[in-house]
């Protein structure tokens, strides 16, 4: 088996906690930058174009989130298999998976981008985008759909590199993209010198330019530094998705993407319930949600790192490391998320006043919401770390089922059962209640032996796949599929 050359962190040896911290830090930074980018761009759009344009970007972003949920699922599936291949020191297998994942992403992005451009009016009509917002949103969404191939490819490249142990390269080009996007937004919205004022189209164009530059940059960097996942010569044929690789990526990726959709749909339902409580509660919840966005980021970054580390350990046949990787991930999540949660609760008033203003009566309501529900993110972190380890072993349906149970019959059931006595507090308490149930179910699933036995068989299966690939080098997906 070939040794992985060049860059990338070996995640199969050394102190687990230290490796986890160093590997998750760039991913956490990327997540924070991405959220800050969205926040700053919203400020530019809102201040320069008004509330209608700001509402338009919100409507468009809902559509884009649904599209990227699928890419996230396929990317995570590819990341797991790439990690397993790197753990087995089989760089050619990693490249084959990477090539198929990127090729699938290119095909999907072209199809979705084209259909999105054509059917953007129908999408916005189905969402009941009102009046002035409709025109803004249509212009914005169509430009974003043009940039979709670059955005999706960049996401897939970054996820693949992380699977190989390289979290710093995606961070570099996330920084480039964010800086370009933030700098270009006001220039293209309002115009400057020879640059004409483009309004809402300028904001979308800024994002498009940043996406294309970032994509070209990361591809050029991969080849300039000769990183392990670069494809050369005959390896470029692997960009046409292989049948076996495609089967794994789709069958594992769809449930992973569905997890994001389950979470998103649950969030939309909660917003609907919140809106019933009136404008003040709705504004308070919106402000609390802004802080919760940052509160969940450490857990997301740590779980991604745990998944990559666990995948490499499984590929290397080091299954005894899985328990220690999981425990380290849980400990790190409790420390980091716990510290952040404490800071948010201690300094919640000035933080909430940034969004609501110091004189708003919604500040006190938002503080009440934070006090009842914020600590549920500690439990959320434990759950997704356990899911990350199981995902590395190929378990994808169990997390989806657990999330579905926790977010719907449990969360909504608690709300409807206790609303007559607790009022709106039933909704805020439903967050920790559903999180407790999710933790209990995920611990039960994690302790089952079946998925561990399946993980132990991965190295042998990889050898069989390698033998088959050598015997049938043309074993790519048939063009008519």
N, C-alpha and C positions, 0 to 999 in steps of 0.2 A: 504493500500500500504506500502511496505517495505521501511524503511529509509536507504539511502545509508550509509554504514558503512565506517569507516577508512578514508583514504586519499581522496584528490580531493578538489578543490575549489568550494564553492557554488557561482555560477555565477548569481544567481537570486536576490541577495540582496547586500546592501552596495553601496558605491560610484561607479558609473559606470566607470568613467574615470580612477580612481585609479585601479580598478579591471582589466580593459582592459590593462593598462600598465603592471601590474604585471603578467598577464596571457600571454600576447604576447611576453614578453621579453625572456623567455626560447625558444620559437619557433623561434624567430629571431636569437638567438644565435646558435640554431641547424642548421638553414639555412646557416649562415655564416661559421660555422665549416665544413659543408658538401662541400661548394664551395672551401674553403681553402684546404680541403683534396684533392679534384680533382686537384687543381692547383699545390699543392706540389708533388702529385704523377706524374703529367705530367712533372714536372721538373726532377724527378728521372729517369723516362723513357727516356726523351729526352736526358739528359746528359750521361746516362749510356749505352743506346742502339741506340741512333741516331734518325734522323728524320723519318725514315721508321716506327720504332716502335711507335713513338709518333703519327704519322698519323693513325696507326692501332688502337690505343686506341680511337682516335676520331671517326673512323668508327664504332667501337664496341659500343661506347657510344650512337651513334645515334639510333642503334637498341635497346639498353636497355631503352632509353628514351621512345620509342614507346611502349614497353612492360609495363613500369611502369605507363604510362598514364592511362591504364585501371585500374591498382591497385589503383591509386590515386582517380579515379572516384568512384570505389566501396567503398574505404575507406572513402571518404567524405560523401557518402550516409549513410554509417553506423554511421559515426560521428554525423550526424544530428539527426538520430533516437535515438542514445544513449543519446545525449544531451537532446532531448525532454523527454526521459524516466527519466533521472536524474532530470530534472526540475519538473516532476510530482512525484518525490520521489519514483519511481517504479524501484527499482534496479533489480528485476527479469526480467522485460522487457528489461532493458539495457543489462543484461547478455545473454538473448536469442538472441538479435540482434548481440551482440559481438561474441557469439559462432558461429552463422551462417556466419558472415563476416570472421572470422578466418578460419572456415572450408572451405568456398568457396575459400579463398586465398590459403590454402594448396593444394586443388585439382587443382586449376589453375596453381600454381607454379610448381607442379609436371608434369602436362601436357606440359606447356610451356617450362620448363627446358629440358624435354626429346626431344620434337620436335625441340627446339633450338639447342641442341647438334647434332641431326641428320641432320638438314637442314641448319646448319651454313654455309657450302660452297655455297649453293644456294643463301642464303641471301647476302653474300659478293659479289658473282658474279653479282647479280641484282643491287648492289650498285656500280659496276664497280671499286672495290678496286684494285688499280694497283700493279703490280709486287711484289716487296719485301713486300709491305704493306699487301698483301693478306695472306701470310704465317703467319706473326706476328698476324694479326687480327683474323685468324682462331683459333690459339692456345689460344689467349687471350679470345676470345668470348666463346669458349667451356668451359673453366674453370669457367668463370663468370656464364654461364648457370647452371653449377653444383651447384654454390652457390645461385642460384636464390630463391629456397624455403626459405632459411634463410633470405635473404634480403627482400623478399616480406612480410614474416610473421612479421619481425621486424617493417617494415613500417606500416602494418595493426595494430599491437599492439599499436604502438605509437599514431596513429590517434584515435583509440578507447579510449585510456586513456585521450587524450586531450578532446574528446567529453564528458568525465565524469568530466572535470575540472582539470585534472592532467597533467600539461605541464612540470613539473620538472623531472619526472621519464624518459620520452623519452630523455630529454636532457642528463641525466647522462649516458645513454647507447650510445647516439650519441658520447659523449666525449670518452668513452671507445673504440668505433669502430674506430674513427678518429685517436686516439693515436696509436692503434695497427696497423692500415693500414699504417700510415706514417712511423712508426718504422720498420715494417717488409718489406716494399718495397725495400729499398736498400740491406737488408740482403739476401732476397730471389732472387733478380735480379742478384746481383754480387757474392753471396756466402760469407760465413765467417766461418772459422774453419771447423767443420764437416758438415756445411750446404753447399750443392753444389750450384753452380751458375745455375739458372734456366732461366735467360733471361726474356722475356716477360711473360712467364708462371709464373714466380715468382711474378711479379706485380699483376697478376690476382689472384694467390694463396693467396697473402697477403690480398687482398680485401675479398676473400672467408673466410679466417680464421677469420678476423675481423667481418664479418657478422655472422658466426656461433657462435662465442663467445658472441657477442652482443645479439643474439637471446636467447641463453641459459641463459645469465645473466638476461635479462629483464623478462623472464618467471619465473626464480627462485625468482627474487625480488618481482614479483607480488604475489607469494604464500607466501614467507617469511614474507612480510609485510601485508598479508591478505587484499590486495587492493580490492575495491568493485567489479571489473570485473572478479575476479578469479572464475573459475568453479570447483566445487567439487561434488563428488558422482554422483547422477543422473543427475546433471546439465551438466556433460560432454557429455551427449547425444545430447546436443544442438550444439555440434561441427559438427554434420551432419546437413547441411543447411535445415531449415524449409521452407516449400513452401511459406508461407506468407512473411517471412523475406527475402527470396531470391528474390521474386517478387519485393519488394521495393528496395532492394540493386541494382538489375540489371537495373530496369526501371529508377531509379534516377541516378545510377552510370554511365551508358553509356553516357548520355549527358554531365555529368561533365568531364569524361575522354576525350570526344570529344572536349571539350573546349581547353584542352592542345594540342591536335592534331592540331586544327585550328591555335593556336598560333605558334606551331612548324613549320607547313607547311608555314605559312606566313613568318616566319623567314628565311626559306630555300629559298623562292622566292626572298626576299630582298637580300640575299647573292648573288644569281645569278645576280640580277640587279647591285649590287655593283661591282662584278667581271668584268662587261663590261667596267667599268671606268678605269681599269688598276691596276697594282700591287700596286702603291703608295696609291690610294684611298682604295683598298682592305685591305691593311695593316693598314691604318688609321681607317677604320671602325672596324676591328678586335680588335684594342686597345680600341676604344670607347665602344665596346660591352662588353669588360672585366669589365669596370667601371660600365656600366649599369646593369650588373648582380647583383652588390652589391646595386645599386640604387633602384632596384625594391624589394629588400628583405624586407624592413620595411612594405611596403604595403601588401606583401604576408602574413607576420606574423600577422599583424593587422587584415586582413580580415579573417584569420583562427580563431583568437580569437573572432572576432565579430560574426562569424557563430556559434561557440560553445555557446557564451553568448545568442544569439538570440534564438537558439534551446532550451536552458534550459528555457528561459523566455516563449517561446511558450508552452512548456510542462507544465509549472507551471500555465498557463493561465494568464500570466502577459504581455499581448500584449501592454499595455500602455508603457512598457519599450523599445519597439522596436525602436521607433523614437529616444529616448535618446541614446540608444546603437549605432545606426547608426551615429548620429551626433558626438558622442564622437570618434567613429572610424575615421570619416572624419577629424575631428580636429587634432587628434593624427597623422594621416597620413600626413596632410599638414605640421605640425610642424616638424616631424622627417624627412620625405622625402625632405621637403623644405630645412631644415638645411643641410642635406647630399648633396643635389643638389648644394647648394651655396658653400659648401666646395670643391666639385669636380670642379666647374667652377672657383673658386678662385685659386685652386692649381692644375689645370689640367695639366700644363706643366710637373712638376716633376712626377705626377702620370702616365702620358702617356709615359714619358721617361723610366719608369720601363719596359714597354713592347717593346718600339720601339728603345730605345737608344737615347742618347742626340743629336747625330749628324744626326739622320734620318730626311729627309724632310717631312716624313709622320706625324711628330708631329704637325706641323702647320695645316695640313689638318684635323687631328683628333680633334684639338681644335675647328676648324670651325664647324665640325659635332656636337661636344658637345654643342656648343653655340646655334645652331639652334634646336636641338632635345631633349636635356636632360630634359628640363622642362616639356615635355609631360608626364613624369612619375608621376608628381603631379596629373594630370588628370587621369592617369591610376589607381592611388590609390583610387581616389573617386569612379571610376567605380566599382572596385572589392569589395570595402566595401559595396556598394549598392547591388551588386550581392550576397555578403555573407549573408546579412540579408534576402534577398528573397530566397536564397538557404535553409536557415534554415526553411522557410515556405513551402518548397517543390517545389519551382520554379526552374526548371533546363533547360528548353528549351529556355526561353527568353534570358538568358545570352549568350547561344550558338548562337542564331540568331543575337543578337547585335554585338558580336565579329566578326561573319562572315561578317556582313555588313560593319563594321568599317575597317576590315583588308583587305578586297578584293575590292568590288566596290569603296569604298571611298579612301582607301590608294593607291591602284594601279591606280584607275581612276584619282586621282590628279596627280600622277607621270606621267602618259602618256599624260595627258592634258597639263601640264606645262613644261615637259622636253624640248620641243623645245625652250622655252624662258629662262628657269632657269638652264638647264643642271642638273648636279648631285644634286644641291640644291633642286630640286623638290622632290627628294627622302627623303632628311633630313626633309624638311618641311611637307612631307606627314605624318610623325609621329605625330606631334602635331595636324594636321588637323583631322586625323582619331581619335585621342584621344578626341578632342572636340565633334565630332559626337557621339562617344561611351558614353561620359558623358551625352549629351543631351538625347539620347535614353534610357539610364539606369535610368535617373531621371524621365523620362516620365513613364517608366515601374514601377518604385518604387512607384510612386504616384497613380497607379491604385488600386482600392479597392478590386478587386477580390482575389488577393493572401492573403490579410490580413483577409478577411472573411474565406478563406480556412484555414488559420493558427489558427483562433479562434476555429475551429472545431476539432483541433488535440487532445486536452485532452479527449473529448468525444469518439473519435475514439480509443484512447489508452485504455480506459475503456472497450470498446466493444472487442478489441483484447485480453485483459487480460481475460475477461469472456470466450471467445472462447477457449483460450489456457488452461484455467482451466477445461473446459468441454471436451476438446480433447487433452490430454497431449501427444498423439502420433502423433500430427499433424505436422510431419516432411516431408521434401521433399521425394517423392517416389524415390526408388533407381534407377529406370529406367529413371529418368529425368536428 
